[in-house]
Amino acid sequence: MSENTTLEIRDLHVSVEGREILRGVNLTVRQGEVHALMGPNGSGKSTLAGVIMGRPGYVITGGDVLLDGESILRLTPDKRARLGLFLAFQYPVEVPGVSVVNFLRSAYNAVKNTDGDDENRMPALAFRKLMKEKMAMVGVDDDMVRRYVNQGFSGGEKKRMETLQLAVLEPAIAILDETDSGLDIDALKAVAAGINQLSGPNLGLLLITHYQRILDYVTPDHVHVLMGGRIVRSGGPDLARELEAKGYEGLRAELGIEAEGDEAEPERATT
Amino acid sequence: MADTLTTTSGFSRASLPAPTGQPAFVTALRERALEAFEALPVPSPETEEWRYTDLTGFELDFQPFAEGGGPEAVNRHGLLAAAGVSGERAGLQIQRNSEVISTQLGATATEPGVILSDLDEAASKHPDLVERYLHSLVPADRSRFTALHAAFRTGGTFVYVPKDVRLELPLQTLTYLDADGAAVFPHTVLVAEEGAEVTFIDRFASPDLDRALSNAIIEIHAGPNSKVRYVCLQEWGHGVTHLSVQRAHVDRDAEVRTLVVTLGASLSRSEAETVLEGDRGTSEMLGMYFGDGDQHFDHRSIQDHIGNETASDLLYKGALRDSSRAVYTGTVIIEKDAHRVDAYQTNRNVLLSDRAKADSVPNLEILTNDPVRCGHAASVGPVDENALFYLQSRGIPHAEAERLIVYGFFREVLDRIALAEVREGLERAIEAELEG
C-alpha cells in the first residue's frame, strides 16, 4: 500500500439487468479525506458501493475504478480488500455458525498477511488483545463477538459490527453504505463516534447516505450529490445543509433534472 | 424378476452361521430369515421406499463370513487408531470383519447387570433377555436385506443397562472391515431399563476396498424415564455398500437422542426411525453427511408419535461436493390417538459443485384430529452468494470463505452434540472434507 492511497472512479457506467444505473460517475477519494455521497433512493448510491467492492451482478459498460492508478475492476472482492478497500454494508449479511471472532481473525490474517504464509498468521492470543482494543474503541462487548456473524443482531448491533470490522482491518479507503439507515439517535451517535475515532490521516472515507443527519456527527471535507446515475453537484460541508433545506426535489428543480424510475417521488412515480 | 440377475450363491443354508452355544431361538430365527430372504423380492425402484436407490442389479456375491483374526489383531491393522477413541470409555468392543475380537468393560461400568457383549455370546449367556429384544423392532422379514442380515449375522453388540444405572462415560463398538469381497452384518441391540442412562457410539471404519457389503441393524429400547444417546459414525472406505436400519422405541418419559453421521461408503442408505409410544417421550434425531466423488447417500427417517405429549425434533444437514448425490426422505406420523404432540423436521443441503445433486422429500401423516404443533423445512442450494461476497469483501479468498460458510452450516448440528469428543472428531472430519 502506498503512503497516500487514492481511489479514483472515472466516467463509470454500470447496468443492472439491462438498465443503466450509473451514467458516468467521476469521484476521487484520497486517504485521509472524508467524502459524503448523498442522493435520493434509486440514484445509484448502493450500486456504486457494490461495483467498487466487486459485488456480482453488475455489468460495467464504460469507465474504470482505479486504486493508485491501477484498475481494480477485474480483481475479486477479496483482492480489492487486500489492497486496502473496505465496504461497510447497508444490510450486513448473516453468516450462521461462524463466530465473529473466527471471522475477524480469518479476515485480519487475509488482509494483513498478504503473502498467504500460514506461519505469519497472527497467534490467537495476540489477536484477542488487538480485538479487545478495537472493541473498546467502537463500543462492542464480549458477548457480541462470541455470537455468530450478524445472526440475531439488532440493526444497531449490525452497524456497530461493521464499524468494528473497519477498526480491525484498518483499510486505506472505506465506503460506508447507508451506515446511518435504520438507526435510532443513540445508535447513530454510537456509530458516528466509532467512525470519528477511526478517521484520520490513514483513512479515506466515502460516506454514502440519504439523509444529512449523520453529517451532524461526522463532518465531511467534501459533499457530492448523486442523481440519475451522475454526480450533479460537489461542494463543501455547506452543500449537505443546503440540501437538507431545499430537499432533493429543490435541487432537481434548480438543476433542471427530470426524476425517473425509482428515483421519482412516490406521487410522481404513478404517472 | 430381477432376482435372476442377482448372484446369492454364498448365502445358502449350508453357510448359515452356527456359533458355539447358539440357543435354539437364534437357529430358528436364522432359518426363518433365510426362507424370507429367498422369498422376498429385490426392492424395486418402482416403490416409493427405494425410488432413489436402485439395487436391482446389485450382485450379492459376497463372502458371508470373514475371520477377525482373534484378540491379537487388535494391535495390528491400525484398529485402535480407526476406533477414534480420544476420550475415556466405560467400555469398548472391537469387531473385525465378521467377528468380535475384543470386549472391555471398564472400571466405571462395574454396576451389577451392565452388559457390553458380543451379541452371539449374549444370546448364549442370556438367551431370555436377548430373545426379548433381538429383531423385535426390526423384524427379519422387513425386507430382503434385513432377512439376509438376520440369517447370516455374526458378531454384533448387545448393550444392557439395568434399572436406574447411569453410565456417565460412553460405550463404543468399532466395526472394522478389511476383507475385500466380504459381507458384514453389524447389529446393535441397546437396552436401557427404567431410569437408566447410557451413551453408545457405533463406529464403522475400513480402508478403501474393491467391494464389500455392510448390512446393519440397530435396535434401541429406551425404558420408562431412561435417557439414551446413540451415535452412528459411518466412515467406511470407498467400495463399501452400507445398508442400515435403525429403530428406537421410546417408552414413557424417556429421552432418546440419536446422531447419524454419513461420511464414507460408495453407496450408503440409512433408515433411522423413532417410535414414541409412551406418553411424554422425546426424541432428537440429528444427521450430518458430507459426500464427495461419486458417493450416493440415501437417508430416510420416521418420527412416529403414538403417545400423548410426545415430542420429536429432527435436523439433518449435508454438504455435497464433486458429483456426489444425496436424498433425504422424512416422514412424521401422528397416530390417531396421539394428543398434544410436537414434531419438527428440518433437512438442509448445500451443494458445492454443479454436478452434485440433492433431493429432500418431507412427508406428514397426521391421523389425529387433535391440534398438533408440527413443522417441516427443507432446502437444497449452493453456498449463499451474499454470504460469500460478504466474507470476500473482508479479504477472505473465495475458497476459504466457502469453507467457513460450510463449516458454519454444520455448526447448528455440531452445537447440539453434547459429547465433546464426538463433536471435535466431527469438526476435524468436516475440515478434512473441506480441504478435499
Chai-1 contact restraints between the chains, C-beta under 6 A:
chainA,res_idxA,chainB,res_idxB,connection_type,confidence,min_distance_angstrom,max_distance_angstrom,comment,restraint_id
A,M53,B,S393,contact,1.0,0.0,6.0,A-B,restraint_1
A,R55,B,F389,contact,1.0,0.0,6.0,A-B,restraint_2
A,P77,B,Q392,contact,1.0,0.0,6.0,A-B,restraint_3
A,P77,B,S393,contact,1.0,0.0,6.0,A-B,restraint_4
A,D78,B,Q392,contact,1.0,0.0,6.0,A-B,restraint_5
A,D78,B,G395,contact,1.0,0.0,6.0,A-B,restraint_6
A,D78,B,I396,contact,1.0,0.0,6.0,A-B,restraint_7
A,D78,B,P397,contact,1.0,0.0,6.0,A-B,restraint_8
A,A81,B,S393,contact,1.0,0.0,6.0,A-B,restraint_9
A,A81,B,R394,contact,1.0,0.0,6.0,A-B,restraint_10
A,A81,B,G395,contact,1.0,0.0,6.0,A-B,restraint_11
A,R82,B,G395,contact,1.0,0.0,6.0,A-B,restraint_12
A,L87,B,S393,contact,1.0,0.0,6.0,A-B,restraint_13
A,V93,B,N386,contact,1.0,0.0,6.0,A-B,restraint_14
A,V93,B,A387,contact,1.0,0.0,6.0,A-B,restraint_15
A,V93,B,Y390,contact,1.0,0.0,6.0,A-B,restraint_16
A,V95,B,A387,contact,1.0,0.0,6.0,A-B,restraint_17
A,V95,B,G408,contact,1.0,0.0,6.0,A-B,restraint_18
A,P96,B,G408,contact,1.0,0.0,6.0,A-B,restraint_19
A,G97,B,G408,contact,1.0,0.0,6.0,A-B,restraint_20
A,G97,B,F409,contact,1.0,0.0,6.0,A-B,restraint_21
A,G97,B,R411,contact,1.0,0.0,6.0,A-B,restraint_22
A,V98,B,L404,contact,1.0,0.0,6.0,A-B,restraint_23
A,V98,B,G408,contact,1.0,0.0,6.0,A-B,restraint_24
A,S106,B,I396,contact,1.0,0.0,6.0,A-B,restraint_25
A,A107,B,R394,contact,1.0,0.0,6.0,A-B,restraint_26
A,A107,B,G395,contact,1.0,0.0,6.0,A-B,restraint_27
A,A107,B,I396,contact,1.0,0.0,6.0,A-B,restraint_28
A,A110,B,G395,contact,1.0,0.0,6.0,A-B,restraint_29
A,A110,B,I396,contact,1.0,0.0,6.0,A-B,restraint_30
A,V111,B,G395,contact,1.0,0.0,6.0,A-B,restraint_31
